[in-house]
Amino acid sequence: MTHPLKHLFNSNRAWAANVIEEDPQFFERLSEQQSPQYLWIGCSDSRVPASQIAGIAPGEVFVHRNIANIVVPSDLNCLSVIQFAVDLLKVKHILVVGHYGCSGIKTAMNRSRVGLADNWLLHLQHINDKHHNKMDDTAPMRFDRLCELNVIEQVANVARSTIVQDAWLRGQEVMVHGWIYGIGDGLLRDLQMRISGPDELMPAYQRALEMIFDKIAQAH
């Protein structure tokens, strides 16, 4: 019987052959070690693949993905990835990357019920409630702004983590960034939330929020 996923194995072999043709030593170098400069914390959405979006090769980015790129202190999976990336791999940059059109955020915004994932999406509902009085009433605009606000809040959560705080305390160079990706045009956008030390957290957080709220005000 033909394997139902044979086409994926065929695609893999074709990809590996193309890589070797362009760079015969690529996989040999890759197998020796990984030394990425970046940790990418992104959404599980199949339309948002980290390496392809950033145009970087395997081995250059360490990746953690979940629904709506959420970072919370109770998520040992995510915290373990951050700890491994910061303490062992010594990444220089942590990139929290959201995207417009995030179905997790839309579900939370509309307070729809999906099942077990409702417990995870509560984190997004809290963000929506926190900023509700400053949000635009127009659904598409509000949706986009909530996608941006979620990134800002998750960057702050990363920066507040004991892992990153301890790294800064010992003088390790780690910068946390907030970006958002446009599925409709393929472009990454910098939300101007960059933190490289504990004293930068609140000023950067307030500045990023003001930029988003300015967009809302200008839309009226």
Z-matrix of the N, CA and C atoms (Angstrom, degrees):
N
C 1 1.462
C 2 1.530 1 109.62
N 3 1.303 2 116.12 1 137.03
C 4 1.459 3 121.48 2 179.51
C 5 1.523 4 110.48 3 -67.71
N 6 1.314 5 115.20 4 134.44
C 7 1.470 6 120.01 5 178.63
C 8 1.528 7 108.91 6 -63.80
N 9 1.345 8 118.69 7 131.49
C 10 1.472 9 120.55 8 -176.05
C 11 1.525 10 113.73 9 -66.12
N 12 1.329 11 116.63 10 -18.80
C 13 1.468 12 119.96 11 -179.55
C 14 1.525 13 111.62 12 -117.29
N 15 1.316 14 115.64 13 28.04
C 16 1.461 15 120.21 14 -179.09
C 17 1.522 16 111.56 15 -58.59
N 18 1.328 17 116.61 16 -33.24
C 19 1.462 18 120.09 17 -177.89
C 20 1.527 19 111.56 18 -63.15
N 21 1.328 20 117.08 19 -29.48
C 22 1.462 21 119.38 20 178.43
C 23 1.526 22 110.99 21 -71.96
N 24 1.327 23 117.08 22 -39.75
C 25 1.463 24 119.83 23 175.85
C 26 1.525 25 110.80 24 -64.72
N 27 1.334 26 116.51 25 -39.24
C 28 1.463 27 120.07 26 177.54
C 29 1.527 28 111.04 27 -63.28
N 30 1.328 29 116.01 28 -42.20
C 31 1.464 30 119.98 29 178.44
C 32 1.519 31 110.95 30 -64.30
N 33 1.332 32 116.54 31 -39.25
C 34 1.463 33 120.68 32 178.70
C 35 1.522 34 111.26 33 -62.39
N 36 1.315 35 116.97 34 -44.75
C 37 1.467 36 120.39 35 -179.69
C 38 1.530 37 111.07 36 -64.58
N 39 1.311 38 115.73 37 -39.26
C 40 1.466 39 119.35 38 178.48
C 41 1.523 40 110.34 39 -65.74
N 42 1.329 41 116.40 40 -41.29
C 43 1.470 42 120.60 41 178.71
C 44 1.524 43 110.86 42 -63.33
N 45 1.343 44 116.95 43 -47.57
C 46 1.464 45 120.84 44 -179.51
C 47 1.526 46 111.01 45 -61.15
N 48 1.321 47 116.72 46 -40.09
C 49 1.466 48 120.50 47 179.22
C 50 1.523 49 110.99 48 -64.41
N 51 1.318 50 117.21 49 -41.08
C 52 1.468 51 120.79 50 178.57
C 53 1.523 52 111.46 51 -64.72
N 54 1.328 53 116.34 52 -40.74
C 55 1.466 54 119.84 53 179.18
C 56 1.521 55 110.44 54 -63.13
N 57 1.332 56 117.10 55 -45.65
C 58 1.466 57 121.30 56 -179.29
C 59 1.520 58 110.97 57 -64.23
N 60 1.316 59 116.02 58 -36.79
C 61 1.467 60 119.51 59 178.68
C 62 1.527 61 110.88 60 -63.10
N 63 1.331 62 116.83 61 -39.26
C 64 1.465 63 120.80 62 -179.49
C 65 1.523 64 112.43 63 -80.30
N 66 1.335 65 116.65 64 -33.13
C 67 1.465 66 121.21 65 -176.66
C 68 1.524 67 108.47 66 -147.74
N 69 1.334 68 118.02 67 89.56
C 70 1.469 69 121.95 68 -173.82
C 71 1.530 70 114.56 69 -57.71
N 72 1.329 71 118.52 70 -26.69
C 73 1.468 72 121.63 71 -177.39
C 74 1.531 73 112.90 72 -96.30
N 75 1.325 74 117.64 73 5.43
C 76 1.470 75 120.36 74 -172.07
C 77 1.526 76 112.67 75 -57.54
N 78 1.314 77 117.32 76 -54.03
C 79 1.467 78 119.92 77 -175.38
C 80 1.523 79 111.76 78 -70.71
N 81 1.316 80 117.03 79 -30.41
C 82 1.465 81 120.18 80 176.04
C 83 1.527 82 110.13 81 -63.02
N 84 1.333 83 116.54 82 -45.02
C 85 1.464 84 120.18 83 177.85
C 86 1.529 85 110.88 84 -65.65
N 87 1.320 86 115.56 85 -41.04
C 88 1.460 87 120.60 86 -176.64
C 89 1.527 88 111.33 87 -64.64
N 90 1.326 89 116.77 88 -34.33
C 91 1.464 90 120.52 89 -176.86
C 92 1.521 91 112.95 90 -74.49
N 93 1.320 92 117.67 91 -17.33
C 94 1.463 93 120.82 92 -177.46
C 95 1.522 94 111.89 93 -71.74
N 96 1.316 95 118.11 94 -43.31
C 97 1.460 96 121.83 95 -179.99
C 98 1.523 97 109.49 96 -171.99
N 99 1.333 98 115.52 97 167.51
C 100 1.458 99 120.10 98 169.97
C 101 1.520 100 107.82 99 -118.04
N 102 1.310 101 115.42 100 136.70
C 103 1.472 102 119.92 101 178.32
C 104 1.526 103 109.15 102 -139.95
N 105 1.334 104 116.56 103 61.50
C 106 1.466 105 119.74 104 -177.89
C 107 1.521 106 112.00 105 -69.45
N 108 1.308 107 115.48 106 149.07
C 109 1.458 108 121.54 107 175.81
C 110 1.525 109 111.47 108 -92.41
N 111 1.338 110 116.48 109 -12.98
C 112 1.459 111 120.43 110 -170.62
C 113 1.528 112 111.75 111 -127.71
N 114 1.319 113 115.41 112 140.71
C 115 1.463 114 122.14 113 164.80
C 116 1.520 115 106.89 114 -109.56
N 117 1.305 116 116.26 115 123.01
C 118 1.470 117 123.11 116 -179.84
C 119 1.526 118 108.46 117 -104.19
N 120 1.317 119 116.88 118 118.13
C 121 1.464 120 121.81 119 174.32
C 122 1.520 121 106.85 120 -108.42
N 123 1.320 122 116.22 121 106.20
C 124 1.456 123 120.13 122 -172.61
C 125 1.513 124 112.63 123 -131.91
N 126 1.314 125 114.54 124 -175.06
C 127 1.459 126 122.19 125 -179.02
C 128 1.530 127 110.16 126 -86.50
N 129 1.332 128 115.81 127 151.66
C 130 1.463 129 121.08 128 178.76
C 131 1.524 130 113.16 129 -73.05
N 132 1.313 131 117.62 130 -9.12
C 133 1.465 132 122.46 131 -178.29
C 134 1.532 133 110.42 132 -48.23
N 135 1.327 134 116.18 133 129.63
C 136 1.464 135 121.57 134 -175.84
C 137 1.523 136 113.28 135 -65.77
N 138 1.332 137 116.71 136 -13.46
C 139 1.469 138 120.47 137 -178.82
C 140 1.523 139 112.27 138 -90.22
N 141 1.340 140 116.96 139 4.23
C 142 1.462 141 119.92 140 -173.56
C 143 1.535 142 110.42 141 -127.30
N 144 1.346 143 117.90 142 65.71
C 145 1.466 144 120.64 143 179.35
C 146 1.531 145 111.44 144 -80.94
N 147 1.316 146 116.41 145 122.94
C 148 1.465 147 121.64 146 -170.36
C 149 1.528 148 113.72 147 -56.66
N 150 1.329 149 117.29 148 -54.54
C 151 1.467 150 120.01 149 -173.83
C 152 1.524 151 112.04 150 -62.37
N 153 1.325 152 116.74 151 -42.12
C 154 1.462 153 119.80 152 -178.23
C 155 1.521 154 111.77 153 -68.10
N 156 1.333 155 116.84 154 -40.78
C 157 1.460 156 120.44 155 -179.51
C 158 1.521 157 111.17 156 -61.72
N 159 1.334 158 115.73 157 -44.91
C 160 1.461 159 120.42 158 -176.72
C 161 1.522 160 112.56 159 -85.55
N 162 1.319 161 116.93 160 -6.27
C 163 1.456 162 120.21 161 178.71
C 164 1.514 163 113.32 162 65.63
N 165 1.342 164 116.82 163 38.59
C 166 1.459 165 120.44 164 -178.96
C 167 1.522 166 110.20 165 -120.24
N 168 1.325 167 115.24 166 157.18
C 169 1.456 168 121.59 167 -173.21
C 170 1.526 169 111.60 168 -85.85
N 171 1.334 170 117.58 169 161.97
C 172 1.464 171 120.62 170 172.97
C 173 1.526 172 110.47 171 -55.09
N 174 1.324 173 116.23 172 140.45
C 175 1.457 174 120.64 173 -179.09
C 176 1.511 175 113.97 174 96.64
N 177 1.328 176 117.34 175 -9.98
C 178 1.461 177 120.63 176 -176.49
C 179 1.524 178 113.16 177 -100.44
N 180 1.328 179 117.63 178 -12.44
C 181 1.467 180 119.67 179 -178.33
C 182 1.527 181 109.46 180 -142.33
N 183 1.328 182 115.70 181 132.07
C 184 1.462 183 123.40 182 175.19
C 185 1.527 184 106.02 183 -93.30
N 186 1.326 185 118.35 184 135.22
C 187 1.465 186 120.20 185 -167.14
C 188 1.528 187 112.26 186 -126.18
N 189 1.325 188 114.73 187 135.77
C 190 1.470 189 121.88 188 167.76
C 191 1.520 190 107.25 189 -129.49
N 192 1.336 191 116.26 190 131.79
C 193 1.461 192 119.94 191 -179.87
C 194 1.526 193 109.99 192 -133.84
N 195 1.310 194 115.16 193 143.58
C 196 1.461 195 121.31 194 172.77
C 197 1.525 196 108.11 195 -152.57
N 198 1.307 197 117.05 196 177.53
C 199 1.461 198 119.70 197 179.59
C 200 1.526 199 109.52 198 -65.03
N 201 1.328 200 115.96 199 117.53
C 202 1.471 201 124.04 200 174.54
C 203 1.528 202 114.17 201 69.74
N 204 1.344 203 116.58 202 25.03
C 205 1.482 204 121.60 203 173.91
C 206 1.533 205 113.26 204 43.36
N 207 1.323 206 115.31 205 53.42
C 208 1.461 207 121.95 206 -177.29
C 209 1.527 208 110.34 207 -93.54
N 210 1.333 209 116.01 208 139.02
C 211 1.465 210 122.22 209 175.99
C 212 1.526 211 107.70 210 -124.49
N 213 1.326 212 116.25 211 115.08
C 214 1.469 213 120.04 212 179.20
C 215 1.529 214 109.09 213 -132.09
N 216 1.340 215 117.48 214 150.09
C 217 1.463 216 121.11 215 -175.51
C 218 1.519 217 114.86 216 -63.24
N 219 1.334 218 117.32 217 -17.88
C 220 1.465 219 120.80 218 -179.23
C 221 1.527 220 113.18 219 -89.24
N 222 1.333 221 117.62 220 -5.83
C 223 1.463 222 121.40 221 -176.95
C 224 1.528 223 109.35 222 -91.30
N 225 1.327 224 116.59 223 93.73
C 226 1.461 225 120.68 224 -177.18
C 227 1.521 226 112.18 225 -67.50
N 228 1.320 227 117.38 226 -26.19
C 229 1.462 228 120.89 227 176.30
C 230 1.527 229 109.90 228 -61.22
N 231 1.318 230 115.91 229 -54.96
C 232 1.465 231 120.83 230 -178.96
C 233 1.525 232 111.29 231 -63.65
N 234 1.330 233 117.32 232 -44.95
C 235 1.461 234 120.42 233 -178.77
C 236 1.523 235 111.50 234 -63.77
N 237 1.328 236 117.36 235 -34.90
C 238 1.464 237 120.58 236 177.43
C 239 1.521 238 111.01 237 -65.12
N 240 1.323 239 115.98 238 -39.35
C 241 1.466 240 120.06 239 177.20
C 242 1.524 241 110.38 240 -64.06
N 243 1.333 242 116.84 241 -45.46
C 244 1.466 243 120.42 242 179.17
C 245 1.524 244 110.28 243 -61.58
N 246 1.332 245 116.83 244 -44.37
C 247 1.460 246 120.41 245 -179.27
C 248 1.523 247 111.51 246 -63.25
N 249 1.323 248 117.16 247 -43.36
C 250 1.463 249 121.16 248 178.71
C 251 1.523 250 110.44 249 -62.76
N 252 1.337 251 115.55 250 -42.93
C 253 1.466 252 120.30 251 -178.30
C 254 1.523 253 111.96 252 -66.51
N 255 1.332 254 116.71 253 -43.08
C 256 1.468 255 121.12 254 -175.55
C 257 1.524 256 111.63 255 -79.17
N 258 1.328 257 117.16 256 -48.70
C 259 1.463 258 120.71 257 -172.47
C 260 1.522 259 113.51 258 -82.03
N 261 1.327 260 117.80 259 -36.02
C 262 1.459 261 120.07 260 -176.16
C 263 1.524 262 112.83 261 -100.27
N 264 1.330 263 116.71 262 -47.37
C 265 1.463 264 119.56 263 -177.99
C 266 1.523 265 112.81 264 -84.42
N 267 1.336 266 116.55 265 -17.17
C 268 1.469 267 122.08 266 178.41
C 269 1.529 268 112.24 267 58.63
N 270 1.321 269 116.37 268 44.40
C 271 1.465 270 118.77 269 177.45
C 272 1.523 271 109.31 270 -62.17
N 273 1.319 272 115.30 271 149.29
C 274 1.464 273 120.78 272 -179.50
C 275 1.530 274 112.18 273 -94.20
N 276 1.334 275 116.16 274 -24.27
C 277 1.462 276 120.15 275 -174.11
C 278 1.527 277 110.45 276 -135.09
N 279 1.325 278 115.60 277 131.60
C 280 1.463 279 121.83 278 172.10
C 281 1.524 280 107.09 279 -108.44
N 282 1.313 281 116.46 280 118.98
C 283 1.460 282 122.53 281 -176.07
C 284 1.524 283 109.41 282 -107.51
N 285 1.320 284 116.64 283 112.89
C 286 1.462 285 120.50 284 172.61
C 287 1.525 286 106.30 285 -93.50
N 288 1.320 287 116.21 286 114.03
C 289 1.467 288 120.74 287 -170.99
C 290 1.532 289 110.12 288 -121.93
N 291 1.324 290 115.56 289 109.27
C 292 1.451 291 120.90 290 173.24
C 293 1.516 292 110.36 291 -93.94
N 294 1.302 293 116.71 292 -173.90
C 295 1.467 294 119.21 293 176.65
C 296 1.521 295 109.60 294 -152.24
N 297 1.327 296 114.11 295 149.29
C 298 1.462 297 119.85 296 174.43
C 299 1.529 298 108.90 297 -68.45
N 300 1.316 299 115.31 298 149.38
C 301 1.460 300 119.41 299 179.72
C 302 1.515 301 113.84 300 78.08
N 303 1.326 302 117.42 301 20.61
C 304 1.466 303 121.52 302 -178.31
C 305 1.532 304 109.99 303 -67.58
N 306 1.316 305 116.51 304 120.25
C 307 1.468 306 120.03 305 -176.62
C 308 1.525 307 111.69 306 -68.58
N 309 1.331 308 117.39 307 -30.11
C 310 1.457 309 119.76 308 176.86
C 311 1.511 310 111.60 309 -63.78
N 312 1.328 311 115.89 310 -42.82
C 313 1.459 312 120.54 311 179.30
C 314 1.527 313 110.62 312 -68.70
N 315 1.323 314 117.05 313 -39.42
C 316 1.465 315 119.71 314 178.64
C 317 1.527 316 110.63 315 -63.31
N 318 1.314 317 116.41 316 -41.05
C 319 1.463 318 120.51 317 178.97
C 320 1.523 319 110.89 318 -62.09
N 321 1.341 320 115.81 319 -43.88
C 322 1.469 321 119.98 320 179.52
C 323 1.521 322 111.27 321 -67.34
N 324 1.322 323 116.60 322 -40.43
C 325 1.459 324 121.29 323 -178.76
C 326 1.527 325 110.85 324 -62.29
N 327 1.324 326 115.91 325 -39.62
C 328 1.467 327 121.12 326 -179.57
C 329 1.528 328 112.74 327 -86.55
N 330 1.346 329 115.46 328 -3.74
C 331 1.465 330 121.82 329 -177.61
C 332 1.530 331 111.68 330 54.15
N 333 1.317 332 115.00 331 40.27
C 334 1.464 333 120.51 332 176.12
C 335 1.529 334 109.13 333 -77.68
N 336 1.322 335 116.23 334 156.10
C 337 1.461 336 121.36 335 178.14
C 338 1.520 337 109.04 336 -103.85
N 339 1.330 338 116.18 337 130.70
C 340 1.462 339 120.21 338 179.22
C 341 1.525 340 112.21 339 -124.53
N 342 1.326 341 118.22 340 -10.64
C 343 1.459 342 120.34 341 -179.23
C 344 1.517 343 111.75 342 121.11
N 345 1.322 344 116.01 343 -138.87
C 346 1.465 345 121.55 344 -177.45
C 347 1.525 346 112.26 345 -55.02
N 348 1.328 347 116.77 346 -37.51
C 349 1.467 348 120.83 347 -177.70
C 350 1.523 349 113.06 348 -63.64
N 351 1.331 350 117.90 349 -15.04
C 352 1.472 351 120.16 350 177.12
C 353 1.527 352 111.13 351 -56.40
N 354 1.325 353 116.81 352 -34.69
C 355 1.464 354 120.85 353 -179.48
C 356 1.523 355 111.09 354 -65.68
N 357 1.325 356 116.10 355 -37.11
C 358 1.465 357 121.35 356 177.68
C 359 1.525 358 110.57 357 -71.24
N 360 1.317 359 116.20 358 -40.89
C 361 1.461 360 120.90 359 -176.47
C 362 1.522 361 113.15 360 -72.93
N 363 1.327 362 117.51 361 -10.66
C 364 1.463 363 120.04 362 174.67
C 365 1.525 364 111.46 363 -57.40
N 366 1.332 365 116.26 364 -32.18
C 367 1.467 366 119.81 365 178.31
C 368 1.529 367 110.52 366 -60.03
N 369 1.320 368 116.59 367 -36.96
C 370 1.462 369 121.04 368 179.52
C 371 1.521 370 111.29 369 -74.43
N 372 1.315 371 116.60 370 -36.53
C 373 1.467 372 119.32 371 177.02
C 374 1.523 373 110.86 372 -62.83
N 375 1.321 374 116.85 373 -36.06
C 376 1.463 375 120.35 374 177.54
C 377 1.526 376 110.97 375 -63.96
N 378 1.338 377 116.42 376 -39.55
C 379 1.470 378 120.13 377 177.48
C 380 1.524 379 110.07 378 -65.48
N 381 1.320 380 116.49 379 -43.52
C 382 1.462 381 120.97 380 178.16
C 383 1.527 382 110.85 381 -60.00
N 384 1.328 383 116.64 382 -44.39
C 385 1.468 384 120.57 383 -179.91
C 386 1.528 385 111.04 384 -66.78
N 387 1.315 386 116.64 385 -38.19
C 388 1.464 387 121.86 386 -177.97
C 389 1.518 388 111.78 387 -60.56
N 390 1.338 389 116.72 388 -38.85
C 391 1.466 390 120.93 389 -175.00
C 392 1.525 391 112.62 390 -109.33
N 393 1.316 392 117.05 391 11.71
C 394 1.467 393 121.18 392 -171.92
C 395 1.529 394 112.96 393 -56.74
N 396 1.326 395 117.62 394 -40.11
C 397 1.472 396 119.77 395 -174.56
C 398 1.522 397 113.05 396 -70.29
N 399 1.328 398 117.64 397 -12.72
C 400 1.463 399 120.37 398 179.15
C 401 1.523 400 112.48 399 -109.17
N 402 1.311 401 116.81 400 3.48
C 403 1.454 402 120.36 401 -176.34
C 404 1.517 403 111.36 402 -86.35
N 405 1.333 404 115.27 403 152.76
C 406 1.458 405 121.91 404 176.77
C 407 1.523 406 109.45 405 -73.88
N 408 1.325 407 116.60 406 144.34
C 409 1.463 408 120.56 407 179.81
C 410 1.524 409 112.52 408 -78.24
N 411 1.341 410 116.94 409 -18.60
C 412 1.458 411 120.74 410 179.55
C 413 1.523 412 109.20 411 -71.60
N 414 1.312 413 117.15 412 121.50
C 415 1.465 414 121.58 413 -171.37
C 416 1.535 415 114.00 414 -55.08
N 417 1.363 416 119.91 415 -51.27
C 418 1.466 417 118.69 416 -178.86
C 419 1.528 418 112.89 417 -60.72
N 420 1.333 419 116.85 418 -42.70
C 421 1.457 420 120.96 419 179.33
C 422 1.526 421 110.34 420 -64.54
N 423 1.307 422 116.42 421 -44.23
C 424 1.461 423 121.36 422 179.65
C 425 1.527 424 110.79 423 -62.83
N 426 1.296 425 116.53 424 -38.45
C 427 1.469 426 122.53 425 178.35
C 428 1.528 427 110.16 426 -60.94
N 429 1.325 428 116.91 427 -49.44
C 430 1.466 429 121.17 428 -180.00
C 431 1.522 430 111.47 429 -61.62
N 432 1.332 431 116.14 430 -44.34
C 433 1.469 432 119.42 431 -178.34
C 434 1.532 433 111.08 432 -65.66
N 435 1.325 434 116.72 433 -36.39
C 436 1.456 435 119.07 434 179.31
C 437 1.529 436 110.72 435 -68.22
N 438 1.326 437 117.13 436 -35.17
C 439 1.468 438 120.46 437 174.46
C 440 1.527 439 110.21 438 -60.21
N 441 1.330 440 116.58 439 -41.16
C 442 1.465 441 121.19 440 178.84
C 443 1.523 442 111.52 441 -69.93
N 444 1.324 443 116.66 442 -44.61
C 445 1.464 444 120.63 443 -179.89
C 446 1.521 445 111.38 444 -61.49
N 447 1.315 446 116.37 445 -36.50
C 448 1.458 447 119.32 446 178.22
C 449 1.525 448 111.13 447 -60.92
N 450 1.325 449 116.89 448 -42.46
C 451 1.468 450 120.14 449 177.67
C 452 1.524 451 110.35 450 -60.34
N 453 1.325 452 116.51 451 -46.90
C 454 1.467 453 120.86 452 -179.10
C 455 1.529 454 110.64 453 -58.26
N 456 1.316 455 116.74 454 -45.65
C 457 1.463 456 120.58 455 -179.21
C 458 1.530 457 111.48 456 -64.97
N 459 1.328 458 117.06 457 -37.42
C 460 1.464 459 119.58 458 -179.01
C 461 1.528 460 111.65 459 -73.65
N 462 1.320 461 117.52 460 -33.58
C 463 1.468 462 119.96 461 173.50
C 464 1.523 463 109.48 462 -60.57
N 465 1.324 464 116.26 463 -44.66
C 466 1.466 465 120.37 464 178.15
C 467 1.524 466 110.70 465 -60.97
N 468 1.323 467 117.42 466 -39.67
C 469 1.465 468 120.54 467 178.80
C 470 1.523 469 111.72 468 -64.52
N 471 1.327 470 116.85 469 -40.49
C 472 1.470 471 120.13 470 176.49
C 473 1.522 472 110.16 471 -62.05
N 474 1.330 473 115.59 472 -46.37
C 475 1.466 474 120.45 473 -177.68
C 476 1.525 475 111.98 474 -65.19
N 477 1.318 476 117.32 475 -29.55
C 478 1.469 477 120.98 476 179.32
C 479 1.528 478 112.64 477 -81.41
N 480 1.307 479 117.87 478 -14.09
C 481 1.465 480 120.50 479 -176.20
C 482 1.526 481 110.39 480 -61.76
N 483 1.318 482 116.36 481 146.85
C 484 1.468 483 120.18 482 179.54
C 485 1.521 484 111.23 483 -62.67
N 486 1.320 485 117.16 484 -27.97
C 487 1.466 486 120.74 485 179.87
C 488 1.520 487 110.85 486 -63.27
N 489 1.318 488 116.14 487 -50.80
C 490 1.466 489 120.55 488 -178.76
C 491 1.524 490 110.59 489 -72.42
N 492 1.322 491 117.35 490 -40.03
C 493 1.462 492 120.38 491 177.96
C 494 1.528 493 111.00 492 -59.80
N 495 1.323 494 117.14 493 -42.96
C 496 1.467 495 120.71 494 179.12
C 497 1.525 496 111.27 495 -66.72
N 498 1.327 497 116.53 496 -36.76
C 499 1.466 498 120.01 497 177.98
C 500 1.523 499 110.32 498 -62.63
N 501 1.310 500 116.77 499 -44.92
C 502 1.469 501 120.08 500 177.62
C 503 1.518 502 111.27 501 -63.90
N 504 1.333 503 116.69 502 -38.52
C 505 1.462 504 121.25 503 -178.57
C 506 1.527 505 111.32 504 -61.54
N 507 1.326 506 116.48 505 -35.64
C 508 1.464 507 119.07 506 179.49
C 509 1.532 508 112.71 507 -90.06
N 510 1.333 509 115.84 508 7.49
C 511 1.457 510 120.22 509 174.91
C 512 1.511 511 115.50 510 85.16
N 513 1.328 512 117.91 511 13.63
C 514 1.460 513 121.11 512 179.76
C 515 1.524 514 110.25 513 -75.09
N 516 1.311 515 115.32 514 140.11
C 517 1.465 516 121.34 515 -179.06
C 518 1.527 517 110.24 516 -83.39
N 519 1.325 518 116.01 517 107.07
C 520 1.467 519 122.18 518 177.18
C 521 1.522 520 107.99 519 -140.42
N 522 1.323 521 116.97 520 126.29
C 523 1.460 522 121.27 521 176.30
C 524 1.528 523 109.09 522 -118.11
N 525 1.330 524 115.68 523 133.59
C 526 1.464 525 121.58 524 179.34
C 527 1.529 526 108.50 525 -104.60
N 528 1.323 527 116.74 526 130.66
C 529 1.468 528 122.74 527 -175.21
C 530 1.523 529 110.51 528 -121.43
N 531 1.328 530 116.47 529 151.49
C 532 1.454 531 122.26 530 173.22
C 533 1.517 532 110.93 531 -118.27
N 534 1.327 533 116.60 532 116.79
C 535 1.463 534 122.53 533 -179.98
C 536 1.526 535 109.43 534 -125.23
N 537 1.325 536 114.70 535 162.64
C 538 1.467 537 119.55 536 173.39
C 539 1.520 538 109.11 537 -139.87
N 540 1.315 539 115.43 538 144.21
C 541 1.466 540 122.46 539 -174.01
C 542 1.523 541 110.15 540 -111.11
N 543 1.327 542 115.08 541 136.80
C 544 1.454 543 120.64 542 176.62
C 545 1.516 544 110.95 543 -97.54
N 546 1.315 545 117.09 544 108.82
C 547 1.464 546 120.09 545 179.86
C 548 1.520 547 110.62 546 -62.73
N 549 1.327 548 116.96 547 -31.77
C 550 1.459 549 120.83 548 -177.21
C 551 1.512 550 115.14 549 -71.64
N 552 1.352 551 117.52 550 -22.93
C 553 1.469 552 119.15 551 -179.54
C 554 1.525 553 113.37 552 -128.90
N 555 1.328 554 117.63 553 -3.94
C 556 1.460 555 120.74 554 176.74
C 557 1.513 556 115.29 555 76.23
N 558 1.330 557 117.85 556 13.81
C 559 1.464 558 120.59 557 -174.14
C 560 1.522 559 112.35 558 -106.50
N 561 1.335 560 114.42 559 141.67
C 562 1.458 561 121.65 560 171.80
C 563 1.517 562 109.31 561 -88.16
N 564 1.322 563 116.25 562 141.93
C 565 1.464 564 121.48 563 177.96
C 566 1.525 565 109.55 564 -125.36
N 567 1.326 566 115.41 565 134.22
C 568 1.457 567 122.07 566 178.53
C 569 1.525 568 108.59 567 -83.86
N 570 1.321 569 117.43 568 122.41
C 571 1.464 570 121.52 569 179.24
C 572 1.521 571 112.27 570 -86.54
N 573 1.335 572 115.79 571 11.49
C 574 1.474 573 121.83 572 174.88
C 575 1.531 574 112.11 573 59.73
N 576 1.313 575 115.86 574 32.91
C 577 1.472 576 121.57 575 174.22
C 578 1.518 577 106.92 576 -114.85
N 579 1.326 578 116.17 577 97.93
C 580 1.459 579 122.22 578 -179.71
C 581 1.519 580 108.45 579 -128.80
N 582 1.314 581 116.34 580 130.04
C 583 1.459 582 121.23 581 -176.56
C 584 1.522 583 108.88 582 -133.30
N 585 1.318 584 117.00 583 125.20
C 586 1.467 585 120.74 584 179.03
C 587 1.521 586 112.39 585 -123.11
N 588 1.341 587 116.97 586 10.94
C 589 1.455 588 120.98 587 178.28
C 590 1.511 589 110.34 588 -170.65
N 591 1.331 590 117.77 589 159.29
C 592 1.469 591 120.92 590 -175.09
C 593 1.522 592 114.30 591 -60.22
N 594 1.319 593 117.47 592 -32.06
C 595 1.465 594 119.93 593 -178.48
C 596 1.527 595 112.79 594 -73.43
N 597 1.327 596 116.87 595 -14.10
C 598 1.464 597 120.85 596 -177.28
C 599 1.527 598 112.47 597 -89.35
N 600 1.319 599 117.36 598 -12.37
C 601 1.464 600 120.58 599 -171.57
C 602 1.520 601 113.30 600 -59.07
N 603 1.317 602 118.08 601 -59.65
C 604 1.460 603 120.31 602 -174.91
C 605 1.527 604 112.94 603 -66.76
N 606 1.351 605 120.05 604 -42.83
C 607 1.472 606 118.59 605 176.01
C 608 1.529 607 112.60 606 -59.71
N 609 1.329 608 116.83 607 -42.55
C 610 1.466 609 120.13 608 179.92
C 611 1.525 610 110.71 609 -66.95
N 612 1.305 611 116.75 610 -39.70
C 613 1.466 612 122.17 611 179.55
C 614 1.525 613 110.65 612 -62.71
N 615 1.329 614 116.75 613 -48.93
C 616 1.464 615 120.79 614 -179.81
C 617 1.525 616 111.38 615 -63.99
N 618 1.324 617 116.48 616 -39.99
C 619 1.466 618 120.62 617 -179.57
C 620 1.530 619 110.70 618 -64.78
N 621 1.320 620 116.72 619 -43.42
C 622 1.464 621 120.37 620 -179.77
C 623 1.526 622 111.13 621 -65.55
N 624 1.333 623 116.83 622 -40.40
C 625 1.468 624 119.92 623 177.43
C 626 1.519 625 111.23 624 -62.99
N 627 1.327 626 116.58 625 -42.52
C 628 1.465 627 120.52 626 -179.73
C 629 1.523 628 111.20 627 -61.17
N 630 1.332 629 117.19 628 -38.38
C 631 1.462 630 120.31 629 178.69
C 632 1.527 631 110.95 630 -63.35
N 633 1.324 632 116.56 631 -40.67
C 634 1.464 633 120.12 632 179.19
C 635 1.524 634 111.05 633 -68.79
N 636 1.324 635 116.55 634 -43.09
C 637 1.465 636 119.58 635 -179.73
C 638 1.530 637 111.36 636 -68.04
N 639 1.338 638 117.18 637 -29.56
C 640 1.466 639 120.69 638 174.41
C 641 1.527 640 110.58 639 -63.91
N 642 1.332 641 116.95 640 -39.21
C 643 1.467 642 120.52 641 176.79
C 644 1.524 643 110.30 642 -59.61
N 645 1.324 644 115.47 643 -42.00
C 646 1.463 645 120.12 644 -179.49
C 647 1.521 646 110.60 645 -64.73
N 648 1.346 647 115.92 646 -43.79
C 649 1.468 648 120.34 647 -179.25
C 650 1.524 649 111.23 648 -64.57
N 651 1.339 650 116.94 649 -39.55
C 652 1.462 651 121.15 650 -178.45
C 653 1.522 652 111.90 651 -69.73
N 654 1.323 653 116.66 652 -22.89
C 655 1.466 654 120.26 653 -178.83
C 656 1.520 655 112.28 654 -75.67
N 657 1.332 656 117.29 655 -16.53
C 658 1.473 657 120.31 656 -178.67
C 659 1.529 658 110.86 657 -84.56
